[in-house]
Amino acid sequence: MVLDVTAKTQDGTKVFGHQKSWQEIGVDLKGDQQVKSWEIKNTIDQALQPRRTQTEMLTIPLPDGTKALEIEAVLTYHHRPGEEFVVHRTSRKLTFGK
């Protein structure tokens, strides 16, 4: 699973980008085994757990004079190389000032 977050100003300029990935223990995004099965107990679990909510808090620095911002978050499932699909996509428009 990969989360991509972007922020664009009112004129469409990208001012922020963030990417976070979750993966099975011992396997990279290509599906290649990176850790031997007997070493898995010594690794940190970076999988996105089923039926659990995970909150990400990000700070987006705004350029001076920014009056509006559109933030988009896209969660993509990477099943295997070349086989990926969007699980969820959301966007919000924010305005600042009076």
C-alpha positions in Angstrom: 0.0 0.0 0.0 1.3 3.5 -0.9 -0.2 6.8 0.3 0.6 9.8 -1.8 -0.4 13.3 -0.5 0.0 16.4 -2.6 -0.9 20.1 -2.0 -1.4 22.7 -4.7 -2.0 26.4 -4.4 -4.9 28.3 -6.0 -2.9 28.7 -9.3 -2.1 24.9 -9.5 1.5 25.1 -8.2 2.5 22.0 -6.2 3.9 23.1 -2.9 4.0 19.8 -1.0 4.4 16.1 -1.7 4.6 13.2 0.7 4.7 9.4 0.2 4.4 6.6 2.7 4.4 2.9 2.0 3.3 -0.1 4.0 4.5 -3.6 3.0 4.4 -7.2 4.1 7.2 -8.2 6.5 10.3 -9.2 4.6 9.0 -8.4 1.1 9.6 -5.3 -1.0 7.1 -3.6 -3.3 8.3 -5.8 -6.2 7.4 -8.9 -4.2 11.0 -9.9 -3.7 11.9 -11.5 -0.4 14.3 -9.2 1.5 14.4 -11.0 4.8 14.7 -14.8 5.5 11.8 -16.3 7.2 13.7 -17.0 10.4 14.9 -13.3 10.6 11.4 -11.9 10.4 10.9 -12.0 14.2 13.8 -9.4 14.4 12.2 -6.9 12.0 9.8 -4.1 12.6 6.3 -4.8 11.2 5.6 -2.2 8.5 2.4 -3.7 7.3 -0.9 -1.9 7.3 -3.0 -4.0 9.6 -6.5 -5.1 8.6 -9.5 -3.5 10.3 -7.3 -0.8 11.9 -7.3 2.9 11.3 -4.0 4.7 11.0 -3.8 8.4 11.2 -1.0 10.4 9.5 -0.4 14.0 10.5 1.6 16.2 8.1 2.6 19.8 8.3 2.4 21.7 5.0 4.4 24.9 4.8 2.5 27.5 2.8 4.2 30.1 0.6 3.4 33.7 1.5 0.2 35.0 -0.1 -1.5 31.6 -0.3 -5.2 32.1 -0.4 -6.4 28.6 -1.2 -5.0 25.1 -1.2 -6.2 21.8 -2.7 -4.9 18.7 -0.8 -5.3 15.3 -2.4 -4.6 11.9 -0.8 -4.4 8.7 -2.8 -4.1 5.2 -1.4 -2.9 2.7 -3.9 -2.6 -1.1 -3.5 0.5 -2.6 -5.3 -0.3 -6.3 -5.8 2.7 -7.0 -7.9 4.8 -5.0 -10.4 2.5 -3.5 -13.1 -0.6 -4.6 -11.1 -1.8 -1.8 -8.9 -5.1 0.0 -8.3 -6.4 3.0 -6.3 -8.2 1.9 -3.1 -9.2 5.4 -2.1 -8.9 8.9 -3.3 -10.0 12.1 -1.6 -9.4 15.8 -2.0 -10.2 18.9 0.0 -10.1 22.6 -0.9 -9.2 25.0 1.8 -9.3 28.8 1.8 -7.4 31.1 4.0 -8.0 34.7 5.1 -11.1 36.8 4.9 
